[in-house]
Amino acid sequence: MQDIWGAPSWSKACCGLRSRYLGQWTGLQYKKRNLVMIDLANSRILLTGAHGFLGGYVYEQLLAHGAKESQVRTPAIEDLDLRVTENCAKAVQHIDLVIHLAANVGGIGYNSACPGELFYDNAKMGIDLIEQSRLSGVKKFIQVGTVCAYPRIPPSIPFREEELWEGYPEESSAPYGIAKKILSVQLQAYRTQYGFSGIYLLPTNLYGPRDNFDPNMSHVVPALILKFIEATCRQPPEVIVWGTGAASREFIYVDDAARGIVLAAMRYDKPEPVNLGSSLEVNIRQLVEIIARKTGFSGAITWDTTKPDGQPRRKLDVSRAEREFGFRSEVDFDDGLTRTVEWYRKYGCPGRSESIFGGRRNRRITI
């Protein structure tokens, strides 16, 4: 039987794209041109998603690596909604480098509730922005994809970039993952036909201070921190956690990921996608126990096995990033979790006058 997303037929279609478009497997000849390495100090930069979780850190890393504040354009959705083609054209005028982070994104609950919205918004923004960047003469385009694009059951673990098309993604996140993955095809097709410099990065699960702690939108680390800190205040008889705890995830501290993106923008110009990760795989049950301890929760933990686990395992092969542009993650996972919990206690705890869920942080689309 087909699943709700028609996985078997889509899987075949997606795998077929490999031989048609992806030159690293077929020996397809890309249009000859000079490699594009970016000098941030002398570049006009468009950073979409700058007002979101990852975007704020990428902005800081751009400045730390020499970009001029006056040369970095950071439009918000109130200014330019990138789901509108004309706004994409406006955004890339007189721009040398585009780093595209803007996304409609959320956790497993949001993925299940809004699959159509997730697919349409993310595909349309990316396709239009890449095309308008080409037409406008942008020198380099950085597309940040998602680990959700990988097959649910990949051929090998850790996930290797050349196996990106070897199966259908985990069903609950497939619309989001595929919407992002098709942009890698667009960038490689544009490199082949037009000599357009576009690179595609695949970061693993992010965490860190300033994350989105909205319970309706958050990913696993902020969702658990919120859940357990609230429990220490309200002291319920138990805390209920989704799934069985058997799944595992790889996490990368957000500032590490931001540094990797900026290094790639400066130093990398090849068609092959690149993983960004820490190579540390953590079991979800273990993660729950760590966060419970760090937040001071000592009550009962109950696993709601009627809820989905999501993809069984996520662990990336990160050797290409180190080899191609010298990136390695630096922040230890335990230390990063401590920083995140402490930040939430200081700025996000319920009852504070400045709500973390207000303003732009409550928007579904981070632009």
C-alpha positions as a Markdown table, in Angstrom:
| # | Residue | x | y | z |
|---|---|---|---|---|
| 1 | Met | 0.0 | 0.0 | 0.0 |
| 2 | Gln | 1.0 | 3.6 | -0.6 |
| 3 | Asp | 1.3 | 5.8 | 2.5 |
| 4 | Ile | -0.5 | 9.1 | 2.7 |
| 5 | Trp | 2.1 | 10.9 | 0.6 |
| 6 | Gly | 2.3 | 8.2 | -2.1 |
| 7 | Ala | 5.8 | 7.3 | -1.1 |
| 8 | Pro | 6.6 | 4.5 | -3.5 |
| 9 | Ser | 5.8 | 6.4 | -6.7 |
| 10 | Trp | 7.4 | 9.6 | -5.5 |
| 11 | Ser | 10.4 | 7.7 | -4.3 |
| 12 | Lys | 10.9 | 6.3 | -7.8 |
| 13 | Ala | 10.4 | 9.8 | -9.4 |
| 14 | Cys | 12.8 | 11.4 | -6.9 |
| 15 | Cys | 15.5 | 8.7 | -7.5 |
| 16 | Gly | 15.1 | 9.1 | -11.2 |
| 17 | Leu | 16.1 | 12.8 | -10.9 |
| 18 | Arg | 19.6 | 11.6 | -9.9 |
| 19 | Ser | 20.5 | 10.3 | -13.3 |
| 20 | Arg | 18.9 | 13.1 | -15.1 |
| 21 | Tyr | 20.3 | 16.1 | -13.3 |
| 22 | Leu | 22.9 | 15.4 | -10.8 |
| 23 | Gly | 26.2 | 15.7 | -12.5 |
| 24 | Gln | 28.4 | 14.3 | -9.7 |
| 25 | Trp | 26.9 | 10.9 | -10.5 |
| 26 | Thr | 26.5 | 11.0 | -14.3 |
| 27 | Gly | 29.6 | 12.9 | -15.3 |
| 28 | Leu | 27.5 | 15.7 | -16.6 |
| 29 | Gln | 29.7 | 18.6 | -17.8 |
| 30 | Tyr | 29.0 | 21.9 | -16.0 |
| 31 | Lys | 29.5 | 25.2 | -17.9 |
| 32 | Lys | 33.1 | 26.2 | -17.5 |
| 33 | Arg | 33.8 | 29.3 | -15.5 |
| 34 | Asn | 36.0 | 30.6 | -12.7 |
| 35 | Leu | 35.3 | 29.4 | -9.2 |
| 36 | Val | 33.5 | 32.1 | -7.2 |
| 37 | Met | 35.1 | 32.8 | -3.9 |
| 38 | Ile | 33.5 | 35.6 | -1.9 |
| 39 | Asp | 35.3 | 38.5 | -0.2 |
| 40 | Leu | 32.7 | 39.5 | 2.4 |
| 41 | Ala | 34.2 | 42.9 | 3.0 |
| 42 | Asn | 33.5 | 44.0 | -0.6 |
| 43 | Ser | 30.2 | 42.2 | -1.2 |
| 44 | Arg | 26.6 | 43.3 | -1.1 |
| 45 | Ile | 24.7 | 40.5 | 0.7 |
| 46 | Leu | 21.1 | 39.5 | 0.9 |
| 47 | Leu | 20.4 | 37.4 | 4.0 |
| 48 | Thr | 16.8 | 36.0 | 4.0 |
| 49 | Gly | 15.5 | 34.7 | 7.3 |
| 50 | Ala | 17.8 | 37.1 | 9.2 |
| 51 | His | 15.1 | 37.6 | 11.8 |
| 52 | Gly | 14.8 | 33.9 | 12.6 |
| 53 | Phe | 16.8 | 31.6 | 14.9 |
| 54 | Leu | 19.6 | 30.6 | 12.5 |
| 55 | Gly | 19.5 | 33.9 | 10.6 |
| 56 | Gly | 20.5 | 36.0 | 13.6 |
| 57 | Tyr | 23.6 | 33.9 | 14.1 |
| 58 | Val | 24.5 | 33.9 | 10.4 |
| 59 | Tyr | 24.3 | 37.7 | 10.5 |
| 60 | Glu | 26.7 | 37.9 | 13.4 |
| 61 | Gln | 29.1 | 35.5 | 11.7 |
| 62 | Leu | 29.0 | 37.5 | 8.5 |
| 63 | Leu | 30.1 | 40.6 | 10.4 |
| 64 | Ala | 32.7 | 38.6 | 12.4 |
| 65 | His | 34.2 | 37.5 | 9.0 |
| 66 | Gly | 34.5 | 41.0 | 7.6 |
| 67 | Ala | 31.1 | 41.9 | 6.1 |
| 68 | Lys | 30.0 | 45.5 | 6.4 |
| 69 | Glu | 26.8 | 46.0 | 8.3 |
| 70 | Ser | 25.7 | 48.6 | 5.8 |
| 71 | Gln | 26.1 | 46.0 | 3.0 |
| 72 | Val | 24.0 | 43.3 | 4.5 |
| 73 | Arg | 20.3 | 43.5 | 3.5 |
| 74 | Thr | 18.0 | 41.7 | 6.0 |
| 75 | Pro | 14.4 | 42.2 | 4.9 |
| 76 | Ala | 11.6 | 41.0 | 7.2 |
| 77 | Ile | 8.3 | 39.5 | 6.0 |
| 78 | Glu | 6.6 | 42.8 | 6.8 |
| 79 | Asp | 8.8 | 44.4 | 4.2 |
| 80 | Leu | 9.2 | 41.7 | 1.5 |
| 81 | Asp | 7.1 | 38.5 | 1.5 |
| 82 | Leu | 9.3 | 36.2 | -0.6 |
| 83 | Arg | 6.3 | 34.1 | -1.6 |
| 84 | Val | 5.6 | 36.9 | -4.0 |
| 85 | Thr | 7.8 | 36.7 | -7.2 |
| 86 | Glu | 8.0 | 40.5 | -7.6 |
| 87 | Asn | 9.4 | 40.8 | -4.1 |
| 88 | Cys | 12.1 | 38.3 | -4.8 |
| 89 | Ala | 13.1 | 40.4 | -7.8 |
| 90 | Lys | 13.3 | 43.5 | -5.6 |
| 91 | Ala | 15.3 | 41.7 | -2.9 |
| 92 | Val | 18.2 | 40.7 | -5.2 |
| 93 | Gln | 18.7 | 44.0 | -7.0 |
| 94 | His | 22.4 | 45.0 | -6.8 |
| 95 | Ile | 23.3 | 42.0 | -4.7 |
| 96 | Asp | 26.5 | 39.9 | -5.0 |
| 97 | Leu | 25.8 | 37.1 | -2.5 |
| 98 | Val | 22.5 | 35.6 | -1.4 |
| 99 | Ile | 22.2 | 33.4 | 1.6 |
| 100 | His | 18.7 | 31.9 | 1.6 |
| 101 | Leu | 17.5 | 30.8 | 5.1 |
| 102 | Ala | 13.9 | 32.0 | 4.9 |
| 103 | Ala | 11.5 | 29.1 | 5.5 |
| 104 | Asn | 8.1 | 28.0 | 6.7 |
| 105 | Val | 9.3 | 25.5 | 9.3 |
| 106 | Gly | 8.2 | 23.8 | 12.5 |
| 107 | Gly | 8.4 | 20.6 | 14.5 |
| 108 | Ile | 6.8 | 17.2 | 13.9 |
| 109 | Gly | 3.3 | 18.3 | 15.0 |
| 110 | Tyr | 3.3 | 21.3 | 12.6 |
| 111 | Asn | 4.7 | 19.1 | 9.8 |
| 112 | Ser | 1.8 | 16.8 | 10.1 |
| 113 | Ala | -0.8 | 19.6 | 10.4 |
| 114 | Cys | 0.3 | 21.8 | 7.5 |
| 115 | Pro | 2.0 | 19.7 | 4.8 |
| 116 | Gly | 0.6 | 21.6 | 1.8 |
| 117 | Glu | 1.5 | 25.0 | 3.2 |
| 118 | Leu | 5.0 | 23.7 | 4.0 |
| 119 | Phe | 5.6 | 22.4 | 0.5 |
| 120 | Tyr | 4.2 | 25.4 | -1.4 |
| 121 | Asp | 5.8 | 28.2 | 0.7 |
| 122 | Asn | 9.3 | 26.7 | 0.8 |
| 123 | Ala | 9.3 | 25.5 | -2.9 |
| 124 | Lys | 8.0 | 28.8 | -4.2 |
| 125 | Met | 10.3 | 31.0 | -2.2 |
| 126 | Gly | 13.3 | 29.1 | -3.2 |
| 127 | Ile | 12.5 | 28.6 | -6.9 |
| 128 | Asp | 11.6 | 32.3 | -7.4 |
| 129 | Leu | 14.6 | 33.6 | -5.5 |
| 130 | Ile | 17.1 | 31.5 | -7.4 |
| 131 | Glu | 15.6 | 32.5 | -10.7 |
| 132 | Gln | 15.5 | 36.2 | -9.9 |
| 133 | Ser | 19.1 | 36.0 | -8.6 |
| 134 | Arg | 20.2 | 34.5 | -11.9 |
| 135 | Leu | 18.4 | 37.2 | -13.8 |
| 136 | Ser | 19.8 | 39.9 | -11.6 |
| 137 | Gly | 23.4 | 38.8 | -12.0 |
| 138 | Val | 24.0 | 37.6 | -8.4 |
| 139 | Lys | 27.5 | 36.2 | -8.1 |
| 140 | Lys | 26.8 | 33.4 | -5.7 |
| 141 | Phe | 23.7 | 31.8 | -4.1 |
| 142 | Ile | 23.8 | 29.8 | -0.9 |
| 143 | Gln | 20.8 | 27.5 | -0.4 |
| 144 | Val | 20.4 | 26.1 | 3.1 |
| 145 | Gly | 18.5 | 22.8 | 2.9 |
| 146 | Thr | 17.5 | 20.3 | 5.6 |
| 147 | Val | 18.4 | 17.0 | 6.9 |
| 148 | Cys | 14.7 | 16.1 | 6.5 |
| 149 | Ala | 15.5 | 15.7 | 2.8 |
| 150 | Tyr | 17.4 | 12.4 | 3.3 |
| 151 | Pro | 15.7 | 9.1 | 2.9 |
| 152 | Arg | 13.8 | 7.7 | 5.9 |
| 153 | Ile | 16.0 | 4.6 | 5.7 |
| 154 | Pro | 19.2 | 5.7 | 4.1 |
| 155 | Pro | 21.6 | 3.2 | 2.5 |
| 156 | Ser | 24.2 | 3.9 | 5.1 |
| 157 | Ile | 24.7 | 5.7 | 8.4 |
| 158 | Pro | 26.2 | 8.2 | 8.7 |
| 159 | Phe | 24.2 | 9.9 | 5.9 |
| 160 | Arg | 26.5 | 10.6 | 2.9 |
| 161 | Glu | 25.7 | 13.5 | 0.5 |
| 162 | Glu | 25.8 | 11.2 | -2.6 |
| 163 | Glu | 22.9 | 9.1 | -1.1 |
| 164 | Leu | 20.5 | 12.1 | -0.8 |
| 165 | Trp | 18.3 | 10.7 | -3.6 |
| 166 | Glu | 18.4 | 7.0 | -2.6 |
| 167 | Gly | 14.9 | 6.9 | -1.1 |
| 168 | Tyr | 11.8 | 8.8 | 0.1 |
| 169 | Pro | 12.1 | 11.0 | 3.2 |
| 170 | Glu | 10.3 | 10.3 | 6.5 |
| 171 | Glu | 6.6 | 10.7 | 5.7 |
| 172 | Ser | 5.8 | 13.4 | 8.3 |
| 173 | Ser | 8.5 | 15.7 | 7.1 |
| 174 | Ala | 8.5 | 14.8 | 3.4 |
| 175 | Pro | 6.7 | 17.8 | 2.0 |
| 176 | Tyr | 9.1 | 20.2 | 3.7 |
| 177 | Gly | 12.1 | 18.0 | 2.9 |
| 178 | Ile | 11.3 | 17.6 | -0.8 |
| 179 | Ala | 10.4 | 21.3 | -1.2 |
| 180 | Lys | 13.9 | 22.0 | 0.0 |
| 181 | Lys | 15.6 | 19.2 | -2.0 |
| 182 | Ile | 14.3 | 20.2 | -5.4 |
| 183 | Leu | 16.2 | 23.5 | -5.0 |
| 184 | Ser | 19.4 | 21.4 | -5.2 |
| 185 | Val | 18.3 | 20.2 | -8.6 |
| 186 | Gln | 17.5 | 23.8 | -9.7 |
| 187 | Leu | 20.9 | 25.0 | -8.6 |
| 188 | Gln | 22.7 | 22.2 | -10.4 |
| 189 | Ala | 20.7 | 22.7 | -13.5 |
| 190 | Tyr | 21.5 | 26.4 | -13.5 |
| 191 | Arg | 25.2 | 25.7 | -13.0 |
| 192 | Thr | 25.0 | 23.4 | -16.0 |
| 193 | Gln | 23.1 | 25.7 | -18.3 |
| 194 | Tyr | 24.0 | 29.2 | -17.1 |
| 195 | Gly | 27.2 | 28.8 | -15.1 |
| 196 | Phe | 25.3 | 30.1 | -12.1 |
| 197 | Ser | 27.2 | 29.6 | -8.8 |
| 198 | Gly | 24.9 | 28.0 | -6.4 |
| 199 | Ile | 25.8 | 25.7 | -3.4 |
| 200 | Tyr | 23.5 | 23.5 | -1.3 |
| 201 | Leu | 24.1 | 22.9 | 2.4 |
| 202 | Leu | 22.4 | 20.3 | 4.6 |
| 203 | Pro | 22.6 | 21.2 | 8.3 |
| 204 | Thr | 21.5 | 18.7 | 10.9 |
| 205 | Asn | 19.1 | 19.5 | 13.8 |
| 206 | Leu | 19.9 | 22.9 | 15.3 |
| 207 | Tyr | 19.7 | 24.0 | 18.9 |
| 208 | Gly | 20.8 | 26.9 | 21.1 |
| 209 | Pro | 19.8 | 30.1 | 22.7 |
| 210 | Arg | 17.2 | 32.3 | 21.0 |
| 211 | Asp | 15.5 | 29.2 | 19.5 |
| 212 | Asn | 11.7 | 29.2 | 18.9 |
| 213 | Phe | 10.1 | 27.9 | 22.1 |
| 214 | Asp | 6.5 | 28.2 | 20.9 |
| 215 | Pro | 5.0 | 24.8 | 21.8 |
| 216 | Asn | 3.1 | 24.7 | 18.6 |
| 217 | Met | 6.2 | 25.3 | 16.4 |
| 218 | Ser | 9.3 | 24.2 | 18.2 |
| 219 | His | 11.7 | 21.4 | 17.5 |
| 220 | Val | 12.7 | 18.7 | 20.0 |
| 221 | Val | 15.3 | 20.5 | 22.1 |
| 222 | Pro | 13.4 | 23.7 | 22.8 |
| 223 | Ala | 10.1 | 21.7 | 23.2 |
| 224 | Leu | 11.7 | 19.5 | 25.9 |
| 225 | Ile | 13.3 | 22.4 | 27.7 |
| 226 | Leu | 10.0 | 24.3 | 27.8 |
| 227 | Lys | 8.1 | 21.2 | 28.9 |
| 228 | Phe | 10.5 | 20.3 | 31.8 |
| 229 | Ile | 11.0 | 23.9 | 33.0 |
| 230 | Glu | 7.2 | 24.4 | 33.1 |
| 231 | Ala | 6.9 | 21.1 | 35.0 |
| 232 | Thr | 9.4 | 22.2 | 37.7 |
| 233 | Cys | 7.2 | 25.2 | 38.3 |
| 234 | Arg | 3.8 | 23.5 | 38.2 |
| 235 | Gln | 4.9 | 20.1 | 39.6 |
| 236 | Pro | 2.5 | 17.9 | 37.6 |
| 237 | Pro | 2.5 | 14.1 | 38.5 |
| 238 | Glu | 4.2 | 13.3 | 35.3 |
| 239 | Val | 5.6 | 14.8 | 32.1 |
| 240 | Ile | 4.4 | 13.1 | 28.8 |
| 241 | Val | 6.8 | 12.9 | 25.9 |
| 242 | Trp | 5.9 | 11.9 | 22.4 |
| 243 | Gly | 7.0 | 8.6 | 20.9 |
| 244 | Thr | 9.0 | 5.7 | 22.2 |
| 245 | Gly | 12.3 | 7.5 | 22.7 |
| 246 | Ala | 14.0 | 4.9 | 20.4 |
| 247 | Ala | 14.8 | 7.4 | 17.6 |
| 248 | Ser | 18.1 | 9.2 | 17.5 |
| 249 | Arg | 19.2 | 12.6 | 16.3 |
| 250 | Glu | 22.4 | 14.5 | 15.5 |
| 251 | Phe | 22.5 | 18.1 | 16.8 |
| 252 | Ile | 24.7 | 21.0 | 16.0 |
| 253 | Tyr | 24.9 | 24.2 | 18.1 |
| 254 | Val | 23.4 | 27.0 | 16.1 |
| 255 | Asp | 26.5 | 29.3 | 16.1 |
| 256 | Asp | 28.6 | 26.4 | 14.8 |
| 257 | Ala | 26.1 | 25.9 | 11.9 |
| 258 | Ala | 26.1 | 29.6 | 11.1 |
| 259 | Arg | 29.9 | 29.7 | 11.0 |
| 260 | Gly | 29.8 | 26.7 | 8.6 |
| 261 | Ile | 27.4 | 28.5 | 6.3 |
| 262 | Val | 29.6 | 31.6 | 6.2 |
| 263 | Leu | 32.8 | 29.6 | 5.5 |
| 264 | Ala | 31.0 | 27.8 | 2.7 |
| 265 | Ala | 29.9 | 31.1 | 1.2 |
| 266 | Met | 33.5 | 32.3 | 1.2 |
| 267 | Arg | 35.4 | 29.2 | 0.2 |
| 268 | Tyr | 33.2 | 26.6 | -1.5 |
| 269 | Asp | 32.0 | 26.6 | -5.1 |
| 270 | Lys | 31.1 | 23.1 | -6.3 |
| 271 | Pro | 27.8 | 21.4 | -7.4 |
| 272 | Glu | 27.9 | 18.7 | -4.7 |
| 273 | Pro | 25.8 | 19.3 | -1.6 |
| 274 | Val | 27.6 | 19.4 | 1.8 |
| 275 | Asn | 26.5 | 18.2 | 5.2 |
| 276 | Leu | 26.9 | 20.5 | 8.2 |
| 277 | Gly | 26.8 | 18.6 | 11.5 |
| 278 | Ser | 28.7 | 17.6 | 14.7 |
| 279 | Ser | 28.8 | 13.8 | 14.0 |
| 280 | Leu | 27.4 | 13.2 | 17.6 |
| 281 | Glu | 24.3 | 11.0 | 17.5 |
| 282 | Val | 22.0 | 11.2 | 20.6 |
| 283 | Asn | 19.2 | 8.8 | 21.5 |
| 284 | Ile | 15.9 | 10.7 | 22.2 |
| 285 | Arg | 15.4 | 8.9 | 25.5 |
| 286 | Gln | 18.9 | 9.9 | 26.6 |
| 287 | Leu | 18.2 | 13.5 | 25.4 |
| 288 | Val | 15.0 | 13.6 | 27.6 |
| 289 | Glu | 16.9 | 12.4 | 30.6 |
| 290 | Ile | 19.7 | 14.9 | 30.1 |
| 291 | Ile | 17.3 | 17.9 | 29.7 |
| 292 | Ala | 15.2 | 16.7 | 32.7 |
| 293 | Arg | 18.4 | 16.7 | 34.8 |
| 294 | Lys | 19.6 | 20.1 | 33.6 |
| 295 | Thr | 16.2 | 21.7 | 34.3 |
| 296 | Gly | 15.9 | 20.2 | 37.7 |
| 297 | Phe | 12.9 | 17.9 | 37.0 |
| 298 | Ser | 12.8 | 14.8 | 39.2 |
| 299 | Gly | 9.2 | 13.6 | 38.5 |
| 300 | Ala | 7.9 | 10.7 | 36.4 |
| 301 | Ile | 8.4 | 10.7 | 32.6 |
| 302 | Thr | 5.7 | 8.9 | 30.5 |
| 303 | Trp | 6.2 | 8.0 | 26.8 |
| 304 | Asp | 3.1 | 8.5 | 24.6 |
| 305 | Thr | 3.7 | 5.7 | 22.1 |
| 306 | Thr | 0.6 | 6.6 | 20.1 |
| 307 | Lys | 2.6 | 9.6 | 18.8 |
| 308 | Pro | 5.2 | 9.4 | 16.0 |
| 309 | Asp | 9.0 | 9.0 | 16.6 |
| 310 | Gly | 9.8 | 10.5 | 13.2 |
| 311 | Gln | 12.8 | 9.3 | 11.3 |
| 312 | Pro | 14.5 | 6.4 | 13.1 |
| 313 | Arg | 18.1 | 7.8 | 13.0 |
| 314 | Arg | 19.9 | 10.9 | 11.9 |
| 315 | Lys | 23.6 | 11.1 | 11.7 |
| 316 | Leu | 25.7 | 12.8 | 9.0 |
| 317 | Asp | 29.0 | 12.2 | 7.4 |
| 318 | Val | 30.6 | 15.6 | 7.9 |
| 319 | Ser | 34.0 | 14.9 | 6.3 |
| 320 | Arg | 33.2 | 16.8 | 3.1 |
| 321 | Ala | 32.7 | 20.1 | 4.9 |
| 322 | Glu | 36.1 | 19.8 | 6.7 |
| 323 | Arg | 37.8 | 18.8 | 3.5 |
| 324 | Glu | 36.3 | 21.4 | 1.2 |
| 325 | Phe | 36.2 | 24.5 | 3.4 |
| 326 | Gly | 37.7 | 23.7 | 6.8 |
| 327 | Phe | 34.6 | 23.4 | 8.9 |
| 328 | Arg | 34.4 | 21.5 | 12.1 |
| 329 | Ser | 31.8 | 22.0 | 14.9 |
| 330 | Glu | 33.3 | 23.3 | 18.2 |
| 331 | Val | 30.6 | 23.5 | 20.9 |
| 332 | Asp | 30.3 | 20.4 | 23.0 |
| 333 | Phe | 26.7 | 19.1 | 23.2 |
| 334 | Asp | 26.5 | 19.1 | 26.9 |
| 335 | Asp | 27.8 | 22.6 | 27.1 |
| 336 | Gly | 25.5 | 23.8 | 24.4 |
| 337 | Leu | 22.5 | 22.4 | 26.2 |
| 338 | Thr | 23.5 | 24.1 | 29.4 |
| 339 | Arg | 23.8 | 27.5 | 27.6 |
| 340 | Thr | 20.4 | 26.9 | 26.0 |
| 341 | Val | 18.6 | 26.0 | 29.3 |
| 342 | Glu | 20.3 | 29.0 | 31.0 |
| 343 | Trp | 19.2 | 31.4 | 28.2 |
| 344 | Tyr | 15.6 | 30.2 | 28.4 |
| 345 | Arg | 15.6 | 30.6 | 32.2 |
| 346 | Lys | 16.8 | 34.1 | 31.8 |
| 347 | Tyr | 14.7 | 35.3 | 28.8 |
| 348 | Gly | 11.9 | 32.8 | 28.1 |
| 349 | Cys | 10.4 | 31.5 | 31.3 |
| 350 | Pro | 6.6 | 31.9 | 31.7 |
| 351 | Gly | 5.6 | 35.0 | 33.6 |
| 352 | Arg | 8.3 | 37.3 | 32.1 |
| 353 | Ser | 7.0 | 40.6 | 30.8 |
| 354 | Glu | 8.8 | 40.1 | 27.5 |
| 355 | Ser | 7.2 | 37.0 | 26.0 |
| 356 | Ile | 9.4 | 34.9 | 23.7 |
| 357 | Phe | 6.4 | 34.0 | 21.7 |
| 358 | Gly | 5.5 | 37.6 | 20.7 |
| 359 | Gly | 6.3 | 39.5 | 17.6 |
| 360 | Arg | 8.2 | 37.8 | 14.8 |
| 361 | Arg | 9.1 | 34.7 | 16.8 |
| 362 | Asn | 5.4 | 33.7 | 16.6 |
| 363 | Arg | 5.4 | 33.9 | 12.8 |
| 364 | Arg | 5.3 | 30.6 | 10.9 |
| 365 | Ile | 7.4 | 31.9 | 8.1 |
| 366 | Thr | 10.7 | 33.3 | 9.2 |
| 367 | Ile | 11.8 | 35.8 | 6.5 |
